[in-house]
Amino acid sequence: MFEATIEVHGLRKRFGPTVALDGMTFTVQPGHRHLEEFAPMTAGLAIQATTGLRSLPISPWAGLGVLAGWAAAALLAGGIMLRLRDA
């Protein structure tokens, strides 16, 4: 068996009187590198890299594409929320 990268027990989150999470427990195991390929932080750091490109989880140009995808998704979500909430 291997050690966990992240381990959380009994996570609780409240927003005023509303309980969003109560007692959530989860573990993220090492070896989930494919998740890094789609993370915006990893993509942004890959774009800035000038050395050690072979050790990156994603190439700089692919990172630019991933980051553009996240930006487009954020703009789309913002536009939808504006349309739904604005009179």
C-alpha positions, 0 to 999 in steps of 0.5 A: 500500500502507498501513502496518500498525497492528501487526506481529509477527515470530517470536513465541514463547511457552512455559509451562514445558517446553511451547511454545505458539507458535513463530515466529508472524508476523502483521500487523493492517492499519488499517481494521478498525474493525468489530473495535473494536465487539466489544472489551470495552475499547472497549465499556467506554470507550463506556459512560463517554463523555459527549461526542463520542459521534458519534466513538465506534466504538459507542454507549454503550447498545450498549457496555453490551450488548457488555460484558454479553455478554463478562461472560456469556461469561466466567461461562459459561466459568468455570462450564464449567471449574468443572464439568469440573475440580471433582470 
